[in-house]
Amino acid sequence: MLWIVRFSGFFSAAMVVIVLSPSLQSFPPAEAIRHSSQIDGDPRFLTRIGQIGQSSAVDYPSRFAFRKSQPFRNADECRRSEMGESSICDPSLVHIAITLDREYLRGSIAAVHSILQHSLCPENIFLHFIVSDTGFEKMVRSTFPELKFKVYFFDPAIVRPLISTSVRQALEQPLNYARNYLADILEPCVRRVIYLDSDLVVVDDVAKLWNTSLGRRTVGAPEYCHANFTKYFTGRFWSDERYSGTFSGRNPCYFNTGVMVMDLARWRRAGIKKRIERWMEIQKIERIYELGSLPPLLLVFAGHVAPIEHRWNQHGLGGDNVKGSCRDLHPGPVSLLHWSGSGKPWLRLDSNRACPLDALWAPYDLYGPSL
């Protein structure tokens, strides 16, 4: 975990690298679990482990090359498996879901690397990779040979008819909405999952986030009640009591949906997927918001979110959609750095236009040939 103290202006890149040298942990995960079964439930969700990446016709383009991660091992005090390494239902596992696509692949790999780097018990981490294209499994296995993981195919056709135009085209991608379907995609025995965006790094033991109490809530996330909540919806929404009344009796606050702890058992029982889809259907007709996949989750959960410490989502490092904008960190403890916004650290670094804080991301980047 980092402690950030605000100085006048930004840190120098050299200072940042010294603060966050990726050598805090070195315990590798166990042998990768290979599955070839089809997921129970909705037949639209197909598990393609053992198929993805094996056909040369769909193999991932060779221009994307990642170095092999160093091995990580559990500390002695880590909880041991109760069901054997082959079971995804093992209660000792920490389940994390993250998407993989060509545009953000470099960020996703860095995110996984950071999680393993700082985990006390990396062998207990299970990654659920959600994809809408083929050819990723082989790449993940070669980069993280000992990682427990599974790849799931999310059919874009499931959600594409519900997606409305947004302020940024990137927000309209179907894979952005896959988080809404995790309760259907993942096995029923997976009752809780951490969902993470691809443009972040974890600099603390992710088990601390996993063990957060949600109480009776379905979702936990850092809330930002100082934000102007009204801006996330249109005037049409606020002027129509049928819609704005959904927040009656609630104290809604903005929360960033790129870092969430999700109680999938509650999600399934409450039929959350259908409630989100209903708001998306209304949006297609009434235009009640502008910001892609975020507003439907605010409509369902804002005011009913289990609060998580802000250190678990230092977001907005991408510049809040302002091109060329560099952001500073808030003072205090930092467990997760999130480049939400239009600026991504790997693009800025490659173009020699990096922001100072992009140097915090760079140590986890595995892109490029072996050294």
Salt bridges, closest charged atoms under 4 A:
ASP42 OD2 - ARG44 NH2 2.53
ASP59 OD2 - LYS138 NZ 3.81
GLU82 OE2 - ARG79 NH2 2.62
ASP133 OD2 - ARG102 NH1 2.37
GLU137 OE2 - ARG141 NH2 1.71
GLU146 OE2 - ARG73 NH2 3.18
ASP184 OD2 - LYS273 NZ 2.77
GLU187 OE2 - LYS150 NZ 2.27
ASP197 OD1 - ARG179 NH2 3.79
ASP197 OD2 - HIS338 NE2 3.42
ASP199 OD1 - HIS338 NE2 2.96
ASP199 OD2 - LYS344 NZ 2.52
ASP204 OD1 - LYS208 NZ 2.96
ASP204 OD2 - ARG311 NH1 2.89
ASP240 OD2 - ARG242 NH2 2.64
ASP263 OD2 - ARG266 NE 3.54
GLU277 OE1 - LYS274 NZ 3.82
GLU281 OE1 - ARG278 NH1 3.37
GLU286 OE1 - ARG236 NH1 3.20
GLU290 OE1 - ARG287 NH2 2.73
GLU309 OE2 - ARG311 NE 3.25
ASP320 OD2 - ARG327 NH1 2.37
ASP328 OD2 - ARG6 NH1 3.33
ASP350 OD2 - ARG106 NH1 2.58
ASP358 OD1 - ARG348 NH2 2.80
ASP365 OD2 - ARG106 NH2 2.71
